[in-house]
């Protein structure tokens, strides 16, 4: 990353930082907010299971895994855009 100009390095960090804050927001939502409202979500049923139970048992875990793959893809595209991607 030493070949980046200071302006490009600042832009790279801005994009990476923005992605990081987005991921932290997603993590907070599925890690805390959904579970906080689980009793209210239990009034909604999906395939016979209350939605609050489903989100606590499976939904949040699925969201975390999907968000990790999305994060890796987005970060890789940012790295490629700024020319700091890893060689394949």
N, CA, C and O atoms as a Tinker XYZ file with bonds, in Angstrom:
   352  protein
     1  N      0.828000   -1.180000    0.000000    73     2
     2  CA     0.000000    0.000000    0.000000    64     1     3
     3  C      0.875000    1.247000    0.000000    63     2     4     5
     4  O      0.356000    2.363000    0.005000    81     3
     5  N      2.159000    1.078000   -0.005000    73     3     6
     6  CA     3.056000    2.221000    0.039000    64     5     7
     7  C      3.059000    3.011000   -1.259000    63     6     8     9
     8  O      3.494000    4.162000   -1.275000    81     7
     9  N      2.579000    2.411000   -2.357000    73     7    10
    10  CA     2.568000    3.121000   -3.636000    64     9    11
    11  C      1.352000    4.034000   -3.793000    63    10    12    13
    12  O      1.216000    4.700000   -4.819000    81    11
    13  N      0.480000    4.076000   -2.809000    73    11    14
    14  CA    -0.674000    4.962000   -2.870000    64    13    15
    15  C     -0.257000    6.379000   -2.487000    63    14    16    17
    16  O      0.532000    6.587000   -1.566000    81    15
    17  N     -0.806000    7.340000   -3.213000    73    15    18
    18  CA    -0.589000    8.730000   -2.837000    64    17    19
    19  C     -1.390000    9.013000   -1.561000    63    18    20    21
    20  O     -2.332000    8.282000   -1.255000    81    19
    21  N     -1.036000   10.041000   -0.828000    73    19    22
    22  CA    -1.801000   10.349000    0.393000    64    21    23
    23  C     -3.290000   10.585000    0.124000    63    22    24    25
    24  O     -4.134000   10.226000    0.944000    81    23
    25  N     -3.610000   11.187000   -1.027000    73    23    26
    26  CA    -5.027000   11.422000   -1.353000    64    25    27
    27  C     -5.746000   10.102000   -1.601000    63    26    28    29
    28  O     -6.869000    9.903000   -1.138000    81    27
    29  N     -5.080000    9.183000   -2.348000    73    27    30
    30  CA    -5.698000    7.883000   -2.616000    64    29    31
    31  C     -5.800000    7.057000   -1.343000    63    30    32    33
    32  O     -6.785000    6.348000   -1.137000    81    31
    33  N     -4.788000    7.146000   -0.489000    73    31    34
    34  CA    -4.834000    6.409000    0.775000    64    33    35
    35  C     -5.981000    6.907000    1.646000    63    34    36    37
    36  O     -6.649000    6.116000    2.311000    81    35
    37  N     -6.210000    8.218000    1.641000    73    35    38
    38  CA    -7.316000    8.785000    2.424000    64    37    39
    39  C     -8.664000    8.332000    1.863000    63    38    40    41
    40  O     -9.575000    8.002000    2.622000    81    39
    41  N     -8.790000    8.316000    0.532000    73    39    42
    42  CA   -10.029000    7.852000   -0.103000    64    41    43
    43  C    -10.247000    6.364000    0.156000    63    42    44    45
    44  O    -11.374000    5.930000    0.394000    81    43
    45  N     -9.163000    5.583000    0.109000    73    43    46
    46  CA    -9.246000    4.143000    0.386000    64    45    47
    47  C     -9.740000    3.913000    1.810000    63    46    48    49
    48  O    -10.623000    3.089000    2.043000    81    47
    49  N     -9.163000    4.648000    2.760000    73    47    50
    50  CA    -9.579000    4.470000    4.143000    64    49    51
    51  C    -11.017000    4.925000    4.348000    63    50    52    53
    52  O    -11.740000    4.319000    5.138000    81    51
    53  N    -11.446000    5.965000    3.665000    73    51    54
    54  CA   -12.828000    6.434000    3.788000    64    53    55
    55  C    -13.803000    5.355000    3.319000    63    54    56    57
    56  O    -14.814000    5.103000    3.975000    81    55
    57  N    -13.504000    4.723000    2.196000    73    55    58
    58  CA   -14.380000    3.655000    1.681000    64    57    59
    59  C    -14.365000    2.446000    2.616000    63    58    60    61
    60  O    -15.414000    1.873000    2.910000    81    59
    61  N    -13.171000    2.059000    3.085000    73    59    62
    62  CA   -13.058000    0.914000    3.983000    64    61    63
    63  C    -13.749000    1.203000    5.310000    63    62    64    65
    64  O    -14.433000    0.335000    5.852000    81    63
    65  N    -13.578000    2.396000    5.830000    73    63    66
    66  CA   -14.212000    2.783000    7.082000    64    65    67
    67  C    -15.735000    2.795000    6.951000    63    66    68    69
    68  O    -16.442000    2.348000    7.854000    81    67
    69  N    -16.229000    3.298000    5.845000    73    67    70
    70  CA   -17.673000    3.314000    5.607000    64    69    71
    71  C    -18.235000    1.890000    5.578000    63    70    72    73
    72  O    -19.289000    1.623000    6.154000    81    71
    73  N    -17.534000    0.992000    4.915000    73    71    74
    74  CA   -17.964000   -0.404000    4.863000    64    73    75
    75  C    -17.933000   -1.025000    6.260000    63    74    76    77
    76  O    -18.832000   -1.782000    6.626000    81    75
    77  N    -16.904000   -0.706000    7.034000    73    75    78
    78  CA   -16.795000   -1.235000    8.390000    64    77    79
    79  C    -17.974000   -0.777000    9.252000    63    78    80    81
    80  O    -18.559000   -1.587000    9.971000    81    79
    81  N    -18.327000    0.505000    9.189000    73    79    82
    82  CA   -19.453000    1.004000    9.980000    64    81    83
    83  C    -20.773000    0.401000    9.532000    63    82    84    85
    84  O    -21.655000    0.158000   10.355000    81    83
    85  N    -20.916000    0.160000    8.245000    73    83    86
    86  CA   -22.119000   -0.509000    7.745000    64    85    87
    87  C    -22.217000   -1.920000    8.318000    63    86    88    89
    88  O    -23.285000   -2.348000    8.755000    81    87
    89  N    -21.100000   -2.634000    8.312000    73    87    90
    90  CA   -21.093000   -3.988000    8.859000    64    89    91
    91  C    -21.385000   -3.992000   10.361000    63    90    92    93
    92  O    -22.098000   -4.867000   10.853000    81    91
    93  N    -20.843000   -3.030000   11.080000    73    91    94
    94  CA   -21.130000   -2.952000   12.513000    64    93    95
    95  C    -22.607000   -2.667000   12.763000    63    94    96    97
    96  O    -23.185000   -3.176000   13.723000    81    95
    97  N    -23.219000   -1.855000   11.902000    73    95    98
    98  CA   -24.658000   -1.598000   12.014000    64    97    99
    99  C    -25.477000   -2.854000   11.773000    63    98   100   101
   100  O    -26.432000   -3.129000   12.498000    81    99
   101  N    -25.101000   -3.615000   10.753000    73    99   102
   102  CA   -25.796000   -4.874000   10.466000    64   101   103
   103  C    -25.629000   -5.847000   11.636000    63   102   104   105
   104  O    -26.587000   -6.485000   12.071000    81   103
   105  N    -24.387000   -5.946000   12.139000    73   103   106
   106  CA   -24.131000   -6.832000   13.271000    64   105   107
   107  C    -24.958000   -6.420000   14.486000    63   106   108   109
   108  O    -25.563000   -7.269000   15.141000    81   107
   109  N    -24.987000   -5.124000   14.788000    73   107   110
   110  CA   -25.759000   -4.646000   15.937000    64   109   111
   111  C    -27.240000   -4.951000   15.767000    63   110   112   113
   112  O    -27.899000   -5.387000   16.711000    81   111
   113  N    -27.770000   -4.723000   14.559000    73   111   114
   114  CA   -29.190000   -4.969000   14.317000    64   113   115
   115  C    -29.545000   -6.430000   14.559000    63   114   116   117
   116  O    -30.474000   -6.732000   15.309000    81   115
   117  N    -28.799000   -7.344000   13.920000    73   115   118
   118  CA   -29.130000   -8.761000   14.056000    64   117   119
   119  C    -28.658000   -9.358000   15.381000    63   118   120   121
   120  O    -29.183000  -10.383000   15.815000    81   119
   121  N    -27.681000   -8.736000   16.025000    73   119   122
   122  CA   -27.190000   -9.249000   17.291000    64   121   123
   123  C    -27.984000   -8.786000   18.503000    63   122   124   125
   124  O    -28.092000   -9.512000   19.491000    81   123
   125  N    -28.543000   -7.573000   18.431000    73   123   126
   126  CA   -29.222000   -7.027000   19.596000    64   125   127
   127  C    -30.663000   -6.599000   19.328000    63   126   128   129
   128  O    -31.566000   -6.969000   20.079000    81   127
   129  N    -30.889000   -5.831000   18.272000    73   127   130
   130  CA   -32.218000   -5.254000   18.042000    64   129   131
   131  C    -33.258000   -6.345000   17.798000    63   130   132   133
   132  O    -34.339000   -6.316000   18.387000    81   131
   133  N    -32.938000   -7.306000   16.934000    73   131   134
   134  CA   -33.897000   -8.375000   16.646000    64   133   135
   135  C    -34.229000   -9.146000   17.914000    63   134   136   137
   136  O    -35.390000   -9.482000   18.146000    81   135
   137  N    -33.219000   -9.433000   18.745000    73   135   138
   138  CA   -33.471000  -10.190000   19.970000    64   137   139
   139  C    -34.222000   -9.354000   21.008000    63   138   140   141
   140  O    -34.987000   -9.896000   21.806000    81   139
   141  N    -34.010000   -8.060000   20.998000    73   139   142
   142  CA   -34.734000   -7.192000   21.917000    64   141   143
   143  C    -36.235000   -7.223000   21.633000    63   142   144   145
   144  O    -37.051000   -7.170000   22.553000    81   143
   145  N    -36.590000   -7.312000   20.338000    73   143   146
   146  CA   -38.002000   -7.337000   19.945000    64   145   147
   147  C    -38.533000   -8.750000   19.731000    63   146   148   149
   148  O    -39.603000   -8.914000   19.145000    81   147
   149  N    -37.823000   -9.765000   20.187000    73   147   150
   150  CA   -38.254000  -11.146000   19.986000    64   149   151
   151  C    -39.650000  -11.430000   20.542000    63   150   152   153
   152  O    -40.427000  -12.109000   19.872000    81   151
   153  N    -40.003000  -10.947000   21.727000    73   151   154
   154  CA   -41.359000  -11.240000   22.211000    64   153   155
   155  C    -42.459000  -10.696000   21.285000    63   154   156   157
   156  O    -43.488000  -11.345000   21.099000    81   155
   157  N    -42.242000   -9.519000   20.714000    73   155   158
   158  CA   -43.235000   -8.974000   19.787000    64   157   159
   159  C    -43.228000   -9.748000   18.469000    63   158   160   161
   160  O    -44.273000   -9.934000   17.845000    81   159
   161  N    -42.041000  -10.196000   18.053000    73   159   162
   162  CA   -41.949000  -10.954000   16.802000    64   161   163
   163  C    -42.549000  -12.346000   16.927000    63   162   164   165
   164  O    -42.882000  -12.965000   15.917000    81   163
   165  N    -42.693000  -12.845000   18.141000    73   163   166
   166  CA   -43.263000  -14.177000   18.337000    64   165   167
   167  C    -44.727000  -14.249000   17.927000    63   166   168   169
   168  O    -45.261000  -15.345000   17.755000    81   167
   169  N    -45.386000  -13.110000   17.767000    73   167   170
   170  CA   -46.771000  -13.110000   17.299000    64   169   171
   171  C    -46.875000  -13.485000   15.829000    63   170   172   173
   172  O    -47.944000  -13.887000   15.370000    81   171
   173  N    -45.780000  -13.361000   15.085000    73   171   174
   174  CA   -45.737000  -13.731000   13.674000    64   173   175
   175  C    -45.180000  -15.150000   13.579000    63   174   176   177
   176  O    -44.155000  -15.460000   14.186000    81   175
   177  N    -45.855000  -16.006000   12.820000    73   175   178
   178  CA   -45.417000  -17.400000   12.698000    64   177   179
   179  C    -44.980000  -17.693000   11.268000    63   178   180   181
   180  O    -45.617000  -17.276000   10.301000    81   179
   181  N    -43.861000  -18.431000   11.164000    73   179   182
   182  CA   -43.346000  -18.884000    9.874000    64   181   183
   183  C    -43.176000  -20.396000    9.970000    63   182   184   185
   184  O    -42.405000  -20.888000   10.794000    81   183
   185  N    -43.882000  -21.113000    9.144000    73   183   186
   186  CA   -43.874000  -22.583000    9.123000    64   185   187
   187  C    -44.107000  -23.141000   10.535000    63   186   188   189
   188  O    -43.474000  -24.118000   10.936000    81   187
   189  N    -44.998000  -22.525000   11.261000    73   187   190
   190  CA   -45.366000  -22.989000   12.589000    64   189   191
   191  C    -44.468000  -22.520000   13.718000    63   190   192   193
   192  O    -44.803000  -22.730000   14.883000    81   191
   193  N    -43.344000  -21.896000   13.417000    73   191   194
   194  CA   -42.434000  -21.405000   14.454000    64   193   195
   195  C    -42.624000  -19.902000   14.645000    63   194   196   197
   196  O    -42.828000  -19.176000   13.672000    81   195
   197  N    -42.559000  -19.434000   15.881000    73   195   198
   198  CA   -42.632000  -17.991000   16.102000    64   197   199
   199  C    -41.398000  -17.294000   15.508000    63   198   200   201
   200  O    -40.280000  -17.795000   15.628000    81   199
   201  N    -41.608000  -16.151000   14.876000    73   199   202
   202  CA   -40.528000  -15.447000   14.196000    64   201   203
   203  C    -39.413000  -15.049000   15.156000    63   202   204   205
   204  O    -38.242000  -15.117000   14.782000    81   203
   205  N    -39.735000  -14.637000   16.374000    73   203   206
   206  CA   -38.704000  -14.278000   17.350000    64   205   207
   207  C    -37.791000  -15.451000   17.659000    63   206   208   209
   208  O    -36.574000  -15.286000   17.735000    81   207
   209  N    -38.367000  -16.636000   17.838000    73   207   210
   210  CA   -37.573000  -17.839000   18.085000    64   209   211
   211  C    -36.715000  -18.164000   16.870000    63   210   212   213
   212  O    -35.534000  -18.482000   17.009000    81   211
   213  N    -37.299000  -18.084000   15.689000    73   211   214
   214  CA   -36.560000  -18.400000   14.464000    64   213   215
   215  C    -35.384000  -17.446000   14.273000    63   214   216   217
   216  O    -34.282000  -17.883000   13.942000    81   215
   217  N    -35.607000  -16.151000   14.479000    73   215   218
   218  CA   -34.530000  -15.175000   14.300000    64   217   219
   219  C    -33.430000  -15.390000   15.335000    63   218   220   221
   220  O    -32.253000  -15.217000   15.022000    81   219
   221  N    -33.792000  -15.764000   16.563000    73   219   222
   222  CA   -32.777000  -15.987000   17.591000    64   221   223
   223  C    -31.999000  -17.276000   17.324000    63   222   224   225
   224  O    -30.785000  -17.323000   17.525000    81   223
   225  N    -32.691000  -18.313000   16.876000    73   223   226
   226  CA   -32.045000  -19.611000   16.708000    64   225   227
   227  C    -31.305000  -19.739000   15.384000    63   226   228   229
   228  O    -30.213000  -20.304000   15.343000    81   227
   229  N    -31.878000  -19.227000   14.305000    73   227   230
   230  CA   -31.292000  -19.447000   12.991000    64   229   231
   231  C    -31.092000  -18.175000   12.178000    63   230   232   233
   232  O    -30.062000  -18.010000   11.523000    81   231
   233  N    -32.053000  -17.290000   12.216000    73   231   234
   234  CA   -32.044000  -16.128000   11.334000    64   233   235
   235  C    -30.838000  -15.225000   11.516000    63   234   236   237
   236  O    -30.234000  -14.791000   10.535000    81   235
   237  N    -30.483000  -14.939000   12.752000    73   235   238
   238  CA   -29.331000  -14.070000   12.992000    64   237   239
   239  C    -28.038000  -14.730000   12.531000    63   238   240   241
   240  O    -27.165000  -14.065000   11.974000    81   239
   241  N    -27.911000  -16.026000   12.759000    73   239   242
   242  CA   -26.705000  -16.740000   12.312000    64   241   243
   243  C    -26.587000  -16.718000   10.793000    63   242   244   245
   244  O    -25.496000  -16.526000   10.255000    81   243
   245  N    -27.695000  -16.911000   10.111000    73   243   246
   246  CA   -27.689000  -16.858000    8.647000    64   245   247
   247  C    -27.315000  -15.456000    8.189000    63   246   248   249
   248  O    -26.522000  -15.297000    7.261000    81   247
   249  N    -27.878000  -14.445000    8.828000    73   247   250
   250  CA   -27.563000  -13.060000    8.465000    64   249   251
   251  C    -26.085000  -12.760000    8.680000    63   250   252   253
   252  O    -25.476000  -12.061000    7.869000    81   251
   253  N    -25.495000  -13.277000    9.762000    73   251   254
   254  CA   -24.070000  -13.049000   10.021000    64   253   255
   255  C    -23.204000  -13.679000    8.932000    63   254   256   257
   256  O    -22.267000  -13.046000    8.447000    81   255
   257  N    -23.506000  -14.908000    8.548000    73   255   258
   258  CA   -22.707000  -15.593000    7.522000    64   257   259
   259  C    -22.838000  -14.886000    6.178000    63   258   260   261
   260  O    -21.844000  -14.667000    5.487000    81   259
   261  N    -24.059000  -14.534000    5.811000    73   259   262
   262  CA   -24.271000  -13.833000    4.537000    64   261   263
   263  C    -23.561000  -12.487000    4.557000    63   262   264   265
   264  O    -22.944000  -12.101000    3.564000    81   263
   265  N    -23.637000  -11.766000    5.678000    73   263   266
   266  CA   -22.986000  -10.458000    5.748000    64   265   267
   267  C    -21.463000  -10.586000    5.683000    63   266   268   269
   268  O    -20.800000   -9.700000    5.145000    81   267
   269  N    -20.898000  -11.666000    6.218000    73   267   270
   270  CA   -19.450000  -11.865000    6.122000    64   269   271
   271  C    -19.003000  -12.067000    4.677000    63   270   272   273
   272  O    -17.994000  -11.504000    4.252000    81   271
   273  N    -19.752000  -12.869000    3.922000    73   271   274
   274  CA   -19.414000  -13.055000    2.512000    64   273   275
   275  C    -19.596000  -11.758000    1.730000    63   274   276   277
   276  O    -18.785000  -11.442000    0.859000    81   275
   277  N    -20.651000  -11.005000    2.032000    73   275   278
   278  CA   -20.884000   -9.717000    1.366000    64   277   279
   279  C    -19.750000   -8.747000    1.688000    63   278   280   281
   280  O    -19.257000   -8.049000    0.801000    81   279
   281  N    -19.334000   -8.701000    2.959000    73   279   282
   282  CA   -18.245000   -7.827000    3.374000    64   281   283
   283  C    -16.953000   -8.168000    2.638000    63   282   284   285
   284  O    -16.267000   -7.275000    2.139000    81   283
   285  N    -16.620000   -9.451000    2.569000    73   283   286
   286  CA   -15.390000   -9.864000    1.888000    64   285   287
   287  C    -15.420000   -9.477000    0.421000    63   286   288   289
   288  O    -14.410000   -9.039000   -0.129000    81   287
   289  N    -16.561000   -9.635000   -0.210000    73   287   290
   290  CA   -16.695000   -9.270000   -1.623000    64   289   291
   291  C    -16.544000   -7.766000   -1.827000    63   290   292   293
   292  O    -15.830000   -7.328000   -2.729000    81   291
   293  N    -17.212000   -6.981000   -0.995000    73   291   294
   294  CA   -17.129000   -5.521000   -1.114000    64   293   295
   295  C    -15.723000   -5.020000   -0.817000    63   294   296   297
   296  O    -15.222000   -4.137000   -1.513000    81   295
   297  N    -15.079000   -5.576000    0.214000    73   295   298
   298  CA   -13.728000   -5.137000    0.546000    64   297   299
   299  C    -12.757000   -5.508000   -0.576000    63   298   300   301
   300  O    -11.845000   -4.740000   -0.883000    81   299
   301  N    -12.943000   -6.663000   -1.179000    73   299   302
   302  CA   -12.093000   -7.059000   -2.299000    64   301   303
   303  C    -12.270000   -6.110000   -3.476000    63   302   304   305
   304  O    -11.291000   -5.757000   -4.133000    81   303
   305  N    -13.496000   -5.694000   -3.753000    73   303   306
   306  CA   -13.714000   -4.763000   -4.865000    64   305   307
   307  C    -13.098000   -3.396000   -4.555000    63   306   308   309
   308  O    -12.594000   -2.733000   -5.462000    81   307
   309  N    -13.130000   -2.965000   -3.293000    73   307   310
   310  CA   -12.472000   -1.714000   -2.907000    64   309   311
   311  C    -10.958000   -1.862000   -3.084000    63   310   312   313
   312  O    -10.301000   -0.961000   -3.606000    81   311
   313  N    -10.412000   -2.990000   -2.653000    73   311   314
   314  CA    -8.976000   -3.237000   -2.807000    64   313   315
   315  C     -8.563000   -3.225000   -4.274000    63   314   316   317
   316  O     -7.536000   -2.645000   -4.627000    81   315
   317  N     -9.357000   -3.862000   -5.125000    73   315   318
   318  CA    -9.054000   -3.874000   -6.558000    64   317   319
   319  C     -9.142000   -2.484000   -7.155000    63   318   320   321
   320  O     -8.318000   -2.121000   -7.993000    81   319
   321  N    -10.121000   -1.704000   -6.743000    73   319   322
   322  CA   -10.279000   -0.356000   -7.254000    64   321   323
   323  C     -9.057000    0.511000   -6.945000    63   322   324   325
   324  O     -8.669000    1.348000   -7.760000    81   323
   325  N     -8.458000    0.317000   -5.786000    73   323   326
   326  CA    -7.312000    1.134000   -5.389000    64   325   327
   327  C     -5.977000    0.453000   -5.663000    63   326   328   329
   328  O     -4.921000    0.994000   -5.333000    81   327
   329  N     -6.024000   -0.733000   -6.266000    73   327   330
   330  CA    -4.792000   -1.418000   -6.650000    64   329   331
   331  C     -4.014000   -2.036000   -5.515000    63   330   332   333
   332  O     -2.795000   -2.176000   -5.605000    81   331
   333  N     -4.700000   -2.412000   -4.438000    73   331   334
   334  CA    -4.014000   -3.027000   -3.310000    64   333   335
   335  C     -4.522000   -4.446000   -3.045000    63   334   336   337
   336  O     -4.312000   -4.986000   -1.959000    81   335
   337  N     -5.186000   -5.049000   -4.027000    73   335   338
   338  CA    -5.736000   -6.377000   -3.864000    64   337   339
   339  C     -4.611000   -7.408000   -3.812000    63   338   340   341
   340  O     -3.525000   -7.200000   -4.353000    81   339
   341  N     -4.900000   -8.507000   -3.155000    73   339   342
   342  CA    -3.938000   -9.594000   -3.085000    64   341   343
   343  C     -3.840000  -10.281000   -4.432000    63   342   344   345
   344  O     -4.814000  -10.336000   -5.184000    81   343
   345  N     -2.662000  -10.803000   -4.735000    73   343   346
   346  CA    -2.486000  -11.556000   -5.974000    64   345   347
   347  C     -3.168000  -12.904000   -5.839000    63   346   348   349
   348  O     -3.183000  -13.507000   -4.765000    81   347
   349  N     -3.734000  -13.367000   -6.948000    73   347   350
   350  CA    -4.433000  -14.657000   -6.913000    64   349   351
   351  C     -3.515000  -15.791000   -7.223000    63   350   352
   352  O     -3.942000  -16.945000   -7.236000    81   351
